Amino acid sequence: MNSKKIGFIGAGKMASALAAGFSKSNLINPSNITCYDISDVSLNHFCNVVPGCGVARSAQDLVENADWVFLAVKPQIIPEIISELSSDSPEKLYISVMGGISLQWLVSGLNSGQVIRTMPNTPCLIGKGAVGLAANPDVAAETVQSVQLLFESVGITEILPEKLLDAVTGLSGSGPAFVFQFIEALSDGGVHAGLPREIANRLAAQTVIGAGELVLQTGDHPGLLKDRVASPAGTTIAGIKALEEGGLRAATMHAVQAATARSIELGNN
């Protein structure tokens, strides 16, 4: 896979996170990564996090010189981008990292069945991402496996029916922002209780990391792990009661549902 040439149309935060993660994994040589964007700021950032990458003169130029093309622009402008593209290579693979844009729409717009739709999240930058992946039936199974392998270099990857990708967008795609808010809230609580801000931030972030790793490594239900911490009449159950009274569980579910609904809305538009 190291010789595979990949290109990113759109050099924003998600594109640069993925490209940096791919290059750090040594599965893709940075010299085989090319980007294109109308924003010089985005291009400069992309090149800073992926030293040695190339910059294409146009979207069409990028497509002509890439084996796999990542579509990483805002969903609202993808029609304009696709109208500029043309390719007579039936082997060229298009990989979307855009929320809400269906495989059917992409296949029709690109006039190609070689399309995979994904929903990664920004922790891919540090190899701790979560990715949902759905492939058009025309894509060979071995190609899907290769793409899955590439994404697994930056986190866990789940192959799912396309109808579930909007839910992936709402949960793990938008989820890091929800978790950042929770970390900030934990830190605020620590500061209120007397901890210095820097220490509170570090303890809060590490607490979230550790709890997440416990879920992944043990495979135990989060509720069971919660019960193991909450001893009778102890400090933890007192805090859990306060969270329930504040509506944390319902608010979090509503956040995921709202983000999922917005993903569906973008796709319909």
Secondary structure as a PSIPRED ss2 file (coil, helix, strand):
# PSIPRED VFORMAT (PSIPRED V4.0)

   1 M C   1.000  0.000  0.000
   2 N C   1.000  0.000  0.000
   3 S C   1.000  0.000  0.000
   4 K C   1.000  0.000  0.000
   5 K C   1.000  0.000  0.000
   6 I E   0.000  0.000  1.000
   7 G E   0.000  0.000  1.000
   8 F E   0.000  0.000  1.000
   9 I E   0.000  0.000  1.000
  10 G C   1.000  0.000  0.000
  11 A C   1.000  0.000  0.000
  12 G C   1.000  0.000  0.000
  13 K H   0.000  1.000  0.000
  14 M H   0.000  1.000  0.000
  15 A H   0.000  1.000  0.000
  16 S H   0.000  1.000  0.000
  17 A H   0.000  1.000  0.000
  18 L H   0.000  1.000  0.000
  19 A H   0.000  1.000  0.000
  20 A H   0.000  1.000  0.000
  21 G H   0.000  1.000  0.000
  22 F H   0.000  1.000  0.000
  23 S H   0.000  1.000  0.000
  24 K H   0.000  1.000  0.000
  25 S C   1.000  0.000  0.000
  26 N C   1.000  0.000  0.000
  27 L C   1.000  0.000  0.000
  28 I C   1.000  0.000  0.000
  29 N C   1.000  0.000  0.000
  30 P H   0.000  1.000  0.000
  31 S H   0.000  1.000  0.000
  32 N H   0.000  1.000  0.000
  33 I E   0.000  0.000  1.000
  34 T E   0.000  0.000  1.000
  35 C E   0.000  0.000  1.000
  36 Y E   0.000  0.000  1.000
  37 D C   1.000  0.000  0.000
  38 I C   1.000  0.000  0.000
  39 S C   1.000  0.000  0.000
  40 D H   0.000  1.000  0.000
  41 V H   0.000  1.000  0.000
  42 S H   0.000  1.000  0.000
  43 L H   0.000  1.000  0.000
  44 N H   0.000  1.000  0.000
  45 H H   0.000  1.000  0.000
  46 F H   0.000  1.000  0.000
  47 C H   0.000  1.000  0.000
  48 N H   0.000  1.000  0.000
  49 V H   0.000  1.000  0.000
  50 V C   1.000  0.000  0.000
  51 P C   1.000  0.000  0.000
  52 G C   1.000  0.000  0.000
  53 C C   1.000  0.000  0.000
  54 G E   0.000  0.000  1.000
  55 V E   0.000  0.000  1.000
  56 A C   1.000  0.000  0.000
  57 R C   1.000  0.000  0.000
  58 S C   1.000  0.000  0.000
  59 A H   0.000  1.000  0.000
  60 Q H   0.000  1.000  0.000
  61 D H   0.000  1.000  0.000
  62 L H   0.000  1.000  0.000
  63 V H   0.000  1.000  0.000
  64 E H   0.000  1.000  0.000
  65 N C   1.000  0.000  0.000
  66 A C   1.000  0.000  0.000
  67 D C   1.000  0.000  0.000
  68 W E   0.000  0.000  1.000
  69 V E   0.000  0.000  1.000
  70 F E   0.000  0.000  1.000
  71 L E   0.000  0.000  1.000
  72 A C   1.000  0.000  0.000
  73 V C   1.000  0.000  0.000
  74 K C   1.000  0.000  0.000
  75 P H   0.000  1.000  0.000
  76 Q H   0.000  1.000  0.000
  77 I H   0.000  1.000  0.000
  78 I H   0.000  1.000  0.000
  79 P H   0.000  1.000  0.000
  80 E H   0.000  1.000  0.000
  81 I H   0.000  1.000  0.000
  82 I H   0.000  1.000  0.000
  83 S H   0.000  1.000  0.000
  84 E C   1.000  0.000  0.000
  85 L C   1.000  0.000  0.000
  86 S C   1.000  0.000  0.000
  87 S C   1.000  0.000  0.000
  88 D C   1.000  0.000  0.000
  89 S C   1.000  0.000  0.000
  90 P C   1.000  0.000  0.000
  91 E C   1.000  0.000  0.000
  92 K C   1.000  0.000  0.000
  93 L E   0.000  0.000  1.000
  94 Y E   0.000  0.000  1.000
  95 I E   0.000  0.000  1.000
  96 S E   0.000  0.000  1.000
  97 V C   1.000  0.000  0.000
  98 M C   1.000  0.000  0.000
  99 G C   1.000  0.000  0.000
 100 G C   1.000  0.000  0.000
 101 I C   1.000  0.000  0.000
 102 S C   1.000  0.000  0.000
 103 L H   0.000  1.000  0.000
 104 Q H   0.000  1.000  0.000
 105 W H   0.000  1.000  0.000
 106 L H   0.000  1.000  0.000
 107 V H   0.000  1.000  0.000
 108 S H   0.000  1.000  0.000
 109 G H   0.000  1.000  0.000
 110 L H   0.000  1.000  0.000
 111 N C   1.000  0.000  0.000
 112 S C   1.000  0.000  0.000
 113 G C   1.000  0.000  0.000
 114 Q C   1.000  0.000  0.000
 115 V E   0.000  0.000  1.000
 116 I E   0.000  0.000  1.000
 117 R E   0.000  0.000  1.000
 118 T E   0.000  0.000  1.000
 119 M E   0.000  0.000  1.000
 120 P C   1.000  0.000  0.000
 121 N C   1.000  0.000  0.000
 122 T H   0.000  1.000  0.000
 123 P H   0.000  1.000  0.000
 124 C H   0.000  1.000  0.000
 125 L H   0.000  1.000  0.000
 126 I H   0.000  1.000  0.000
 127 G C   1.000  0.000  0.000
 128 K C   1.000  0.000  0.000
 129 G E   0.000  0.000  1.000
 130 A E   0.000  0.000  1.000
 131 V E   0.000  0.000  1.000
 132 G E   0.000  0.000  1.000
 133 L E   0.000  0.000  1.000
 134 A E   0.000  0.000  1.000
 135 A E   0.000  0.000  1.000
 136 N C   1.000  0.000  0.000
 137 P C   1.000  0.000  0.000
 138 D C   1.000  0.000  0.000
 139 V C   1.000  0.000  0.000
 140 A C   1.000  0.000  0.000
 141 A H   0.000  1.000  0.000
 142 E H   0.000  1.000  0.000
 143 T H   0.000  1.000  0.000
 144 V H   0.000  1.000  0.000
 145 Q H   0.000  1.000  0.000
 146 S H   0.000  1.000  0.000
 147 V H   0.000  1.000  0.000
 148 Q H   0.000  1.000  0.000
 149 L H   0.000  1.000  0.000
 150 L H   0.000  1.000  0.000
 151 F H   0.000  1.000  0.000
 152 E H   0.000  1.000  0.000
 153 S C   1.000  0.000  0.000
 154 V C   1.000  0.000  0.000
 155 G E   0.000  0.000  1.000
 156 I E   0.000  0.000  1.000
 157 T E   0.000  0.000  1.000
 158 E E   0.000  0.000  1.000
 159 I E   0.000  0.000  1.000
 160 L C   1.000  0.000  0.000
 161 P C   1.000  0.000  0.000
 162 E H   0.000  1.000  0.000
 163 K H   0.000  1.000  0.000
 164 L H   0.000  1.000  0.000
 165 L H   0.000  1.000  0.000
 166 D H   0.000  1.000  0.000
 167 A H   0.000  1.000  0.000
 168 V H   0.000  1.000  0.000
 169 T H   0.000  1.000  0.000
 170 G H   0.000  1.000  0.000
 171 L H   0.000  1.000  0.000
 172 S H   0.000  1.000  0.000
 173 G H   0.000  1.000  0.000
 174 S C   1.000  0.000  0.000
 175 G H   0.000  1.000  0.000
 176 P H   0.000  1.000  0.000
 177 A H   0.000  1.000  0.000
 178 F H   0.000  1.000  0.000
 179 V H   0.000  1.000  0.000
 180 F H   0.000  1.000  0.000
 181 Q H   0.000  1.000  0.000
 182 F H   0.000  1.000  0.000
 183 I H   0.000  1.000  0.000
 184 E H   0.000  1.000  0.000
 185 A H   0.000  1.000  0.000
 186 L H   0.000  1.000  0.000
 187 S H   0.000  1.000  0.000
 188 D H   0.000  1.000  0.000
 189 G H   0.000  1.000  0.000
 190 G H   0.000  1.000  0.000
 191 V H   0.000  1.000  0.000
 192 H H   0.000  1.000  0.000
 193 A C   1.000  0.000  0.000
 194 G C   1.000  0.000  0.000
 195 L C   1.000  0.000  0.000
 196 P C   1.000  0.000  0.000
 197 R H   0.000  1.000  0.000
 198 E H   0.000  1.000  0.000
 199 I H   0.000  1.000  0.000
 200 A H   0.000  1.000  0.000
 201 N H   0.000  1.000  0.000
 202 R H   0.000  1.000  0.000
 203 L H   0.000  1.000  0.000
 204 A H   0.000  1.000  0.000
 205 A H   0.000  1.000  0.000
 206 Q H   0.000  1.000  0.000
 207 T H   0.000  1.000  0.000
 208 V H   0.000  1.000  0.000
 209 I H   0.000  1.000  0.000
 210 G H   0.000  1.000  0.000
 211 A H   0.000  1.000  0.000
 212 G H   0.000  1.000  0.000
 213 E H   0.000  1.000  0.000
 214 L H   0.000  1.000  0.000
 215 V H   0.000  1.000  0.000
 216 L H   0.000  1.000  0.000
 217 Q H   0.000  1.000  0.000
 218 T H   0.000  1.000  0.000
 219 G C   1.000  0.000  0.000
 220 D C   1.000  0.000  0.000
 221 H C   1.000  0.000  0.000
 222 P H   0.000  1.000  0.000
 223 G H   0.000  1.000  0.000
 224 L H   0.000  1.000  0.000
 225 L H   0.000  1.000  0.000
 226 K H   0.000  1.000  0.000
 227 D H   0.000  1.000  0.000
 228 R H   0.000  1.000  0.000
 229 V H   0.000  1.000  0.000
 230 A C   1.000  0.000  0.000
 231 S C   1.000  0.000  0.000
 232 P C   1.000  0.000  0.000
 233 A C   1.000  0.000  0.000
 234 G C   1.000  0.000  0.000
 235 T H   0.000  1.000  0.000
 236 T H   0.000  1.000  0.000
 237 I H   0.000  1.000  0.000
 238 A H   0.000  1.000  0.000
 239 G H   0.000  1.000  0.000
 240 I H   0.000  1.000  0.000
 241 K H   0.000  1.000  0.000
 242 A H   0.000  1.000  0.000
 243 L H   0.000  1.000  0.000
 244 E H   0.000  1.000  0.000
 245 E H   0.000  1.000  0.000
 246 G H   0.000  1.000  0.000
 247 G C   1.000  0.000  0.000
 248 L H   0.000  1.000  0.000
 249 R H   0.000  1.000  0.000
 250 A H   0.000  1.000  0.000
 251 A H   0.000  1.000  0.000
 252 T H   0.000  1.000  0.000
 253 M H   0.000  1.000  0.000
 254 H H   0.000  1.000  0.000
 255 A H   0.000  1.000  0.000
 256 V H   0.000  1.000  0.000
 257 Q H   0.000  1.000  0.000
 258 A H   0.000  1.000  0.000
 259 A H   0.000  1.000  0.000
 260 T H   0.000  1.000  0.000
 261 A H   0.000  1.000  0.000
 262 R H   0.000  1.000  0.000
 263 S H   0.000  1.000  0.000
 264 I H   0.000  1.000  0.000
 265 E H   0.000  1.000  0.000
 266 L H   0.000  1.000  0.000
 267 G H   0.000  1.000  0.000
 268 N H   0.000  1.000  0.000
 269 N C   1.000  0.000  0.000
